[in-house]
Amino acid sequence: MQLKPITAIAVLLLVAASLLVAGCTSNNTSTNNQTPNASTATHDAFLENYLAAYKNNTYADKNAKITVWETTWINSTSVQLLDTIINKTANRTWSYDETLIVFPTTQDATNYLNAMNKTAYSLASTQYEHKGAYYNVTGHAPQIYKYYVWNEGNPFNISEYKQHVIFQFDNLVDVYTAKSLS
């Protein structure tokens, strides 16, 4: 007679085990311990604000028509931006492939920039001369501003011309390649 309670417990344990194996129950704590990927990670708030201001400024330019604006987050502090813009004044279409990275400090951004191979680049400016997206987000010009450029190929032959640019705005680095499509 004492076997019945033990048998009942064994049967209940077998039923519970089979439900777990079948996937009919879930362990809610396991989802909290997963490492977020680029699509589910929390994005850096400054970089999100910068991208929004950059997009607003670009769309507000009456001499430009944006035909493509696609962002892909690489991780929480970097994003790839693919955009295509028609310059109405010059009647030229440009395709841009940008990577924007925000660093914890300006020194970290400077270290990253200094480690890049800039052999073909020229330092075009260290003076932030306009109130662009960075100014719109922070309310001030960057204390550290560097603008490097490398023009590859013949600018009068669109099939072989590319412009490579590196910007540093304090702790933000923007690296892009622009290609004239027409």
Buried (B, 14 or more C-beta within 10 A) or exposed (E): EEEEEEEEEEEEEEEEEEEEEEEEEEEEEEEEEEEEEEEEBEBBEBBBBBBEBBBEBBEEEEEBEEEEBEBEBEEBBBBBBBBBBBBEEEEEBBBBBBBBBBBEEBEBBBEBBEEEEBEEBEEEEEEBEEEBBBBBBBEEBBEBBBBBBBBEBEEEEBEEBBBBBBBBBBBBBBBBBBBBBE
